[in-house]
Amino acid sequence: MIKFFYRYVSVGVVNTAIHWLVFGLSYMAGQSQSISNMLAFMVAVTFSFFANARFTFGSKVSPGRYILYIGFMGAMAASVGAMSDKMAINPVITLIIFSIISLFMGFFYSKFIVFRDGK
């Protein structure tokens, strides 16, 4: 289980870098924070799905698994965002909070639901 978690963390580091990079580029190009974050999330979560399927869990990809994965991660992102908006939390803190929550929740959801037939 630890081996899977370390691999998941490795993918997560790259995923986070992709998310922050796409967000920054989109925002600097004149998009709003919400559009920039949605675009960054879509790009990063797609990378994460394919990388975790192959590298972390050795599992096959399918449209159903992709929908399960992005649905859960998207709901988590929206929930953290809504909570942050309600509590007026700084956007950088929101990104950090979401990164930590999604690391652990995403790992267990991926391991035991989405890619349960993998390694």
C-alpha positions in Angstrom: 0.0 0.0 0.0 2.9 2.4 0.8 4.4 1.8 -2.7 1.1 2.8 -4.3 0.9 5.9 -2.1 4.4 7.0 -3.0 3.6 6.6 -6.7 0.3 8.4 -6.3 2.2 11.3 -4.6 4.7 11.4 -7.5 1.8 11.7 -10.0 0.2 14.3 -7.6 3.3 16.5 -7.6 3.3 16.6 -11.4 -0.5 17.0 -11.4 -0.3 20.0 -9.0 2.4 21.6 -11.1 0.3 21.2 -14.3 -2.7 22.6 -12.5 -0.9 25.7 -11.2 0.9 26.2 -14.5 -2.3 26.1 -16.6 -4.1 28.3 -14.1 -1.3 30.9 -14.2 -1.1 30.9 -18.0 -4.8 31.1 -18.4 -5.2 33.9 -15.8 -2.3 35.9 -17.3 -4.0 35.5 -20.7 -6.9 37.4 -19.3 -9.3 34.7 -18.1 -11.1 34.9 -14.8 -10.0 32.9 -11.8 -13.0 30.6 -12.2 -12.4 29.9 -15.9 -8.7 29.5 -15.3 -9.2 27.1 -12.4 -11.8 25.0 -14.3 -9.5 24.7 -17.3 -6.5 23.9 -15.1 -8.5 21.3 -13.3 -9.7 19.6 -16.5 -6.2 19.4 -17.9 -4.6 18.2 -14.6 -7.3 15.7 -13.7 -7.1 14.1 -17.1 -3.3 13.8 -16.8 -3.7 12.3 -13.3 -6.3 9.8 -14.4 -4.1 8.3 -17.1 -0.9 8.5 -15.2 -2.4 6.8 -12.1 -4.1 4.1 -14.1 -0.9 3.1 -15.8 1.9 4.1 -13.4 0.4 3.8 -10.0 -2.3 1.1 -10.2 -1.5 -0.8 -13.4 -5.1 -0.7 -14.4 -6.9 -0.3 -17.7 -8.6 2.9 -18.6 -12.2 3.2 -19.6 -14.8 6.0 -20.1 -16.7 4.8 -17.1 -13.6 4.9 -14.9 -12.7 8.3 -16.2 -16.2 9.6 -15.3 -16.0 8.1 -11.8 -12.6 9.7 -11.3 -13.3 13.2 -12.6 -16.8 13.2 -11.0 -15.4 12.5 -7.6 -12.4 14.8 -7.9 -14.6 17.6 -9.4 -17.1 17.3 -6.6 -14.3 17.5 -4.1 -12.8 20.6 -5.8 -16.2 22.3 -6.0 -16.9 21.5 -2.3 -13.6 22.9 -1.2 -14.1 25.9 -3.4 -17.6 26.6 -2.1 -16.4 26.3 1.5 -13.6 28.6 0.8 -15.9 31.2 -0.8 -18.3 31.0 2.1 -15.4 31.5 4.6 -13.6 34.1 2.4 -10.4 32.1 2.4 -7.5 33.4 0.3 -7.3 31.5 -3.1 -3.7 30.3 -2.5 -4.8 28.8 0.8 -7.7 27.1 -1.0 -5.3 25.6 -3.5 -3.2 24.3 -0.7 -6.2 22.9 1.2 -7.5 21.2 -1.9 -4.1 19.8 -2.7 -3.8 18.1 0.7 -7.4 16.8 0.8 -7.3 15.5 -2.7 -4.0 13.7 -2.1 -5.5 11.5 0.6 -9.1 11.3 -0.5 -8.2 10.8 -4.1 -5.7 8.0 -3.3 -8.2 5.9 -1.3 -11.0 6.5 -3.8 -8.7 5.6 -6.7 -7.3 2.5 -4.9 -10.5 1.0 -3.7 -13.1 2.3 -6.2 -11.8 3.4 -9.6 -8.7 1.1 -10.0 -9.6 -1.6 -7.6 -8.7 -4.4 -10.1 -5.1 -3.1 -10.6 -1.9 -4.2 -9.0 
